[in-house]
Amino acid sequence: MNQKEVEVLEMIRRNPYLSQQEMAEHLNMSRPSLANLISNLMRQGKILGRAYVLPEEKTVVCIGGANVDRKFLMDRPAQMGTSNPASVSGSVGGVARNVAENLGRLGRSVKLLSIVGNDPEWSLIEAASSSFMSTELTKAFDGLSTGTYTAILEPDGEMLLAMADMKIYDSLTPEYIAKNDSVLLSAAFLVIDLNCPLETVEYVRQLALINNIPLAVIPVSAPKMERLSNNLTGISWLILNRDEAGKFLKLPIDSMDDWHQAVVQLLERGAEAVVITGGKDGAIAGNSTGIHHYQSIKVEQVADVTGAGDAFSSAIVHSVIDGQEFGSTIRAAMVNGAKTLESNATVRHELTAAQLQKELEELQ
């Protein structure tokens, strides 16, 4: 070992809870250089596993959006260029936050890592979220505005248009994320949404890859697929819809064969498991063992589509941590997504691990 490696080992022995950023500052070196040193020590067997990790906590860290959602449900089909009667409701949202609440309701230990404004919107989010997740990693700043999302829904609950003010997430930089390296390295699972900038998604992907931490990447919309690099190695689960997959791969997905080939291409780029959803057409999902089409679950009446995709993704993370096999994992995701479609809430209030298991058993 060289002198720096010796110093790193000694520092970890003295205080195994130090973050990489804290160690790097103490050693007067950059955090990436320190990360390389730690990786070398792991390869040498000087550090076992992920070093100063507390795996028994099995904490999921969700990185990305925490917004206030507003939904306008129109009384009649939309007429463009004029005023449309509608009822409005508000709730808390954001992909990372929604996933975190789903997981919290499923009994998981969850931490939300985001950035918000020091404003009433954040107070609303914190009050609604704190029962299901830790928000200690989410920092509020003066002069910034908490993200907002406004959806306009047709009378049947289908989305007509959505508008998002997400400029604040440009401040979710790698440097901001790196301050929490010790928490990320001790996570049982990482989840990141594409509200985060490209360089931040890359930072988390590489951290997960180097340290063998499961990582799920969840896009927010087709336009934000540009925030995902072509190298998908290190992504354990890439969960997206057909529009997002088509945008990323720059090809139309018009047929079942197109859909299947999109999964093939994403797997070839390095993702371990890929799920491409297609609404009423179900989903195609695959990994190294094969690619399969899964039928959608019949929904009697759609109350609201908002949050269904996040519910789908959350059930995947929950099932993977539980050690469920691939097919069972996708079916759990289908059930949670379908039940959320029938709920007026972005995250359904009756959700528990026991309830999800009961719903799965009723389908068999």
Disulfide bonds with the S-S distance in Angstrom:
none
